[in-house]
Every structure is written in structure tokens, then in C-alpha cells.
Amino acid sequence: CIGLMFSPGRSVKEFVEACKKATGATIKVDYLDRRAGDYAEVYSNPAKIRDELNWTAQHTDLRESLATAWKWQKAHPGGYGSA
């Protein structure tokens, strides 16, 4: 799927399933063991970005966010600057 930050409390499997549903694409997935040095779990605190930059996310639904990003990507296959 397209590169996006993970939503709080989401596993890799949940993210992949949401990508499949949002895009309607068949996505082949190989779940592999973690590589040496990979984190077992990652946590974030959204209060930090709110406090330091006065910013909060307006769109937090993972599937909706992925569908929006997928729609944009399909309309702009070359990225910014393409129609």
C-alpha cells in the first residue's frame, strides 16, 4: 500500500487489511520475522505535536484516510506536479 503513518493501536496486519479494503487491490503479503534491531513495539504520544506545533489530526479513521490517499495517488501517479 502507500506509505502512511500507522494509526494509534494498529497492528501491521490491521494496516494491511485496511489497505486491501481501501484500495480494492489484491496485496500479496509475506509476514517475516523482525530483523535484528527492529523494534518489537512502537508507541507515540500525539500530545507532543499538539503542544509543540499546535496541530491535531482532523482525519483519524484509518480506512477512510487510506482510501483518500489511494484516490489521490491514482489521480497523480507521478506525485506532485502531475495531474
C-alpha positions, 0 to 999 in steps of 0.5 A: 500500500502507500506509505502512511503513518500507522494509526494509534493501536494498529497492528501491521496486519490491521494496516494491511487489511485496511489497505486491501479494503481501501484500495480494492487491490489484491496485496500479496503479503509475506509476514517475516520475522523482525530483523535484528534491531527492529523494534518489537513495539512502537508507541507515540504520544500525539500530545507532543505535536499538539503542544509543540506545533499546535496541530491535531489530526482532523482525519483519524479513521484509518480506512477512510484516510487510506482510501483518500490517499489511494484516490489521490495517488491514482489521480497523480501517479507521478506525485506532485506536479502531475495531474 
